[in-house]
Structure formats: structure tokens, C-alpha cells
Amino acid sequence: MNSVLKRIEHFTGLGPILLIFAIFVPLAIFFEFTHASPTLILLASALAIIPLAGMIGEGTEALAEKVGQRAGGLLNATLGNAAELIIAIVALRQGLVDLVLASITGSILGNLLLVLGLALLAGGIKHGVQKFNAANAGIDATLLVLSVFALAIPSFFNQALEPDHQRVEFVSIGVAVAILVMYGLTILYSFTSGTTAEAEAHAAHPVAGTPGATVPDPVTREAHAPLGWSTAHALIVLVVAVGFIALLSEFLVGAVEPVTEALGLSEFFLGVILIPLVGNAAEHFVAVQVAMKNKMDLSLSIAIGSSLQIALFVAPLLVFISLALGNPMPLEFTSYEVLAVAAAALIAAFVSLDGKSIWLEGAMLLVLYVILAVAFFFL
């Protein structure tokens, strides 16, 4: 039995905890084809996506080691939020635009408040005052605040432009193009900044999950230990994981409307809380794990870097995907979402300023996340 489990662990790259969640993959398929309760289908599908997202992360890391540092960093950045992107595409295809917009908000809030909060709390309780590179964290935090406000701008302008839907679409497309250009510039900077002393210091603690991160770095290896996979092995894992996530996303999204009606939940609440947790659970676990090992540079990189990926890459990309699917998604968030995300980004920036953290800061972030979750539940 132990040898079988070890083989499964080697093939998938998953630890014992995530392997437990893998049992929900066949369960979700069984519930779907036996027409079980939509609530069971939604919960099983959500839990099943967690280990599959972890497999994508491991497969990406293994493949990145084969293609070199720069290409590996780009690959890591591009596939960092593959699970969430797949769920969003399935939801857009079914016309659930509000669900997708809410998931963008929830991803940023979850990374900055829940994940960072848990990391600071767990690491602070175990190690007391923890230190990290304030300069690197400050650059990422500044970029995060800028990208969040870039997403917020069309939300306010679109309110003035409505009901002229054509102008609303043009504003969203223009902003999406500008944000993707910003994303490209961050990649360009990471590829060309190695000549400066500051960049060399940054390379010692790259931002995992942000554009151009140096994958084979010792700090990153601590989070994702090399598995000795071949290129073919990594590609097979990625294809299998993406295929199952696409299938389970169909189940999950298809159960959203029946569940909201049966339980009295809003589509918005499911998007802002459930879907982000599912898509990033494996990465969230790593962020807390490395914080408990007193590796706060990497922990902050994961939390802030994942938010940057959502704001700079996933959100604008979904604008164009929605147009291709015939269900245009304007970058139009509610004022409550804009306020919550802006507050979270500013707080994350303040936490990064002094280069050290304590458990109390983590507790405060978690309390704010709970307050927002309760408020969104009743919204």
C-alpha cells in the first residue's frame, strides 16, 4: 500500500494532504452522472479541483526547470493561475459574467488578506518577528496598488457611460490593453535588469508567480522540491490536470444557479469566496508552509505575486476571451468590490514597508477578511 501511495505521489507531485482531496475527483464525476444534489456536485467538484491545481503547479515547476531560467519564469507566470482561468472561461461560456468578476475580486482579496494573514500569523507565532527584503516587497506592493487602481478606473467611468454599452466595452478593452502592456513591461524589466546591483539582489529572492521569476532559485526549490520528472512526465501531468479541471469546472459552474436558489446564496458570494479558494488552495498551503520555515521573502512573493497575476494578466485576458465567446465582460466592479480590493492592496503595501512582520499583523488581515466575507454574504 505504501509503495502504491509513493508511486502516486511521485507521479502527481502531491503530498499526502492534497492526495486526500483527490478522492473527490471520482466522487464529483459519480455525483454528476447520477444526478445527485447540485450542492453535493458543487462541493465535490470544488474540492476535487484543489489537488488538480496543485498538479498544475508541480508540472509547471518541473517543466520550467527544463527550459531554462527566463523561459521557465515566463512559463511559471503564465500557468500560475491556470485553474482559475479555466473555471472563469467555463463560466463566461455559460454567460455567468458576474460570477467571473466576483472571482477576480475574491482572488485578490483571498491572496492579500487570507493567505498573507495566515502566513504572517503562523510564521509569527512560531518565530516571533520575521524579516524579509523590504525593497523587493515594496516594488511588488507598489505594482499591486497601481494595477488594482487600473482595474478600478473603468468601474467608475462605466457608471457615467451607461447605458451606452458600446462605449463601456471600448473603455474596458482599452484598459485591458494598457494593463497587458504593463504586464509585458514587468516581464521585460525582469529579463533585462540583471545588470544592476539592485537586480542582482532581487534575483537572490525572486518573486514566485510574478513575471520573469527565476524558477531554479534555492528559495523557490524549498517550496517546490525538484521531482526528477522528465519533460514528457511534466507535460502528461499538465494535460491530465487541465483536462480534469475543465471537466469539473463544467460540473461546478453548472451547479451554481441551482445551489444559489436552494441555499439562498448569491452568485456573487460563491464567486468572491468559493472559487478563489478552490483555484489557489495548493499555492496558499505553500505560502503558509514556507512562512513557518521562516522564509518570508518567498511567502510574501506567493501572496502578492498571485494577486499581481490576477490583476495584470488574468483579468485583462478574460476581457478578450469573453468577447470571443460572445459574452462581453466589462471591467466593471461594484463600488464595494473596488473599496475592498483597494483597501487590501494598501494594507499589503503598508505591511511590506518595514521589512518585518509579527503575528498580530496576520491576525488583523484575517479579521478584515472575515468582516468582508460576512458583508459580501449579505450583499
Long-range contacts (C-beta under 8 A, 24 or more apart in sequence): 10-227, 11-233, 11-237, 12-51, 12-54, 12-55, 12-58, 12-237, 13-54, 13-55, 13-58, 13-59, 13-62, 13-227, 13-229, 13-237, 14-51, 14-54, 14-55, 14-58, 17-285, 18-50, 18-51, 18-54, 18-282, 18-285, 19-51, 21-47, 21-48, 21-50, 21-51, 22-48, 22-51, 24-48, 25-51, 25-52, 25-244, 25-248, 28-248, 28-251, 29-247, 29-251, 31-251, 32-251, 38-255, 38-258, 38-259, 38-262, 39-255, 39-259, 39-262, 39-263, 41-251, 41-252, 41-254, 41-255, 42-251, 42-252, 42-255, 42-256, 42-259, 45-248, 45-249, 45-251, 45-252, 45-255, 46-252, 46-274, 46-275, 46-277, 46-278, 47-278, 48-244, 48-248, 49-83, 49-87, 49-245, 49-248, 49-249, 49-252, 49-278, 49-279, 50-278, 50-281, 50-282, 51-282, 52-83, 52-241, 52-244, 52-245, 52-248, 53-82, 53-83, 53-241, 53-245, 53-278, 53-279, 53-280, 53-281, 53-282, 53-283, 54-281, 54-282, 55-237, 55-238, 55-240, 55-241, 56-82, 56-83, 56-238, 56-241, 56-242, 56-245, 57-224, 57-282, 57-283, 57-286, 58-224, 58-227, 58-237, 59-229, 59-234, 59-235, 59-237, 59-238, 59-241, 60-234, 60-238, 61-215, 61-220, 61-224, 62-226, 62-227, 62-229, 62-233, 62-234, 62-237, 63-231, 63-234, 63-235, 63-238, 64-215, 64-216, 65-215, 65-216, 65-226, 66-231, 66-234, 69-214, 69-215, 69-216, 70-191, 70-212, 72-214, 72-215, 72-216, 73-190, 73-206, 73-211, 73-212, 73-213, 73-214, 73-215, 74-187, 74-211, 74-212, 76-208, 76-209, 76-213, 76-215, 77-187, 77-209, 77-210, 77-211, 77-212, 77-213, 77-309, 77-313, 78-313, 79-238, 80-209, 80-283, 80-305, 80-306, 80-309, 81-107, 81-279, 81-280, 81-306, 81-309, 81-310, 81-313, 81-314, 82-242, 82-245, 83-245, 83-278, 83-279, 83-280, 84-275, 84-276, 84-279, 84-280, 84-310, 84-314, 85-314, 85-317, 85-318, 86-242, 86-245, 86-246, 86-249, 87-245, 87-249, 87-252, 87-253, 87-275, 87-278, 87-279, 88-314, 88-318, 88-321, 89-249, 89-318, 89-321, 89-325, 90-246, 90-249, 90-250, 90-252, 90-253, 91-249, 91-253, 91-256, 92-318, 92-321, 92-322, 92-325, 92-327, 92-329, 93-325, 93-327, 94-253, 94-254, 95-327, 96-253, 96-256, 96-267, 97-322, 97-327, 97-328, 97-329, 98-267, 98-268, 98-271, 99-253, 99-256, 99-267, 99-268, 99-270, 99-271, 99-275, 100-271, 100-318, 100-322, 100-329, 101-271, 101-329, 101-332, 101-333, 101-337, 102-267, 102-268, 102-269, 102-270, 102-271, 102-272, 102-275, 102-337, 103-271, 103-272, 103-275, 103-276, 103-279, 104-151, 104-310, 104-314, 104-315, 104-318, 104-333, 105-271, 105-272, 105-333, 105-337, 105-340, 105-341, 106-271, 106-272, 106-273, 106-275, 106-276, 107-276, 107-279, 107-280, 107-306, 107-307, 107-310, 107-314, 108-148, 108-307, 108-310, 108-311, 108-341, 108-344, 108-345, 109-272, 109-276, 109-340, 109-341, 109-344, 109-369, 109-372, 110-273, 110-276, 110-277, 110-280, 110-284, 110-369, 111-276, 111-280, 111-284, 111-303, 111-304, 111-306, 111-307, 111-310, 112-144, 112-303, 112-304, 112-307, 112-344, 112-345, 112-347, 112-348, 112-365, 113-344, 113-347, 113-365, 113-366, 113-368, 113-369, 113-372, 114-277, 114-284, 114-365, 114-366, 114-369, 115-280, 115-283, 115-284, 115-287, 115-288, 115-302, 115-303, 115-306, 116-287, 116-299, 116-300, 116-303, 116-304, 116-348, 116-351, 116-362, 116-365, 117-362, 117-363, 117-364, 117-365, 117-366, 117-368, 117-369, 118-284, 118-287, 118-288, 118-291, 118-362, 118-366, 119-287, 119-288, 119-290, 119-291, 119-296, 119-299, 119-300, 119-303, 119-362, 120-291, 120-351, 120-357, 120-358, 120-359, 120-361, 120-362, 120-365, 121-359, 121-362, 121-363, 121-366, 122-288, 122-291, 122-292, 122-359, 122-362, 123-288, 123-291, 123-292, 123-294, 123-296, 123-299, 123-357, 123-359, 123-362, 124-357, 124-358, 124-359, 124-360, 124-361, 124-362, 125-359, 126-292, 126-294, 127-294, 128-358, 129-356, 129-357, 129-358, 130-291, 130-294, 130-296, 130-356, 130-357, 130-358, 131-296, 131-355, 131-356, 132-296, 132-297, 132-299, 132-300, 132-355, 132-356, 132-357, 133-201, 133-205, 133-297, 133-355, 134-352, 134-353, 134-354, 134-355, 135-198, 135-201, 135-202, 136-201, 136-202, 136-205, 136-207, 136-297, 136-301, 137-297, 137-300, 137-304, 137-352, 137-355, 138-349, 138-352, 138-353, 139-202, 140-207, 140-210, 140-300, 140-301, 140-304, 140-305, 140-308, 140-352, 141-304, 141-345, 141-348, 141-349, 141-352, 141-353, 142-349, 143-186, 143-308, 143-312, 144-304, 144-307, 144-308, 144-311, 144-345, 144-348, 144-349, 145-342, 145-345, 145-346, 145-349, 146-182, 147-179, 147-182, 147-308, 147-311, 147-312, 148-311, 148-341, 148-342, 148-345, 149-342, 150-175, 150-178, 150-179, 150-182, 150-311, 151-175, 151-179, 151-311, 151-315, 151-331, 151-333, 151-341, 152-333, 152-338, 152-341, 152-342, 154-330, 154-331, 154-332, 155-331, 155-332, 155-333, 155-334, 155-335, 155-337, 155-338, 156-338, 158-330, 158-331, 158-332, 159-332, 168-330, 168-332, 169-323, 169-328, 169-330, 171-330, 171-331, 172-319, 172-328, 172-329, 172-330, 172-331, 172-332, 173-319, 173-320, 173-323, 175-316, 175-331, 176-315, 176-316, 176-317, 176-319, 176-320, 176-331, 177-316, 179-311, 179-312, 179-315, 179-316, 180-312, 180-313, 180-316, 180-317, 182-312, 183-211, 183-312, 183-313, 183-316, 186-210, 186-211, 186-212, 186-312, 187-211, 187-212, 205-297, 205-298, 205-301, 206-301, 207-301, 207-304, 207-305, 207-308, 208-298, 208-301, 208-302, 208-305, 209-283, 209-301, 209-302, 209-305, 209-306, 209-308, 209-309, 210-301, 210-304, 210-305, 210-308, 210-309, 211-312, 213-301, 213-305, 219-295, 219-297, 219-298, 220-298, 222-290, 222-293, 222-295, 222-298, 223-286, 223-289, 223-290, 223-295, 223-298, 223-302, 224-286, 252-278, 265-377, 266-377, 266-379, 268-376, 268-379, 269-376, 269-377, 269-379, 272-337, 272-376, 273-373, 273-376, 280-306, 296-357, 300-352, 303-348, 304-348, 304-352, 307-345, 307-348, 336-375, 336-376, 336-379, 340-372, 343-368, 344-368
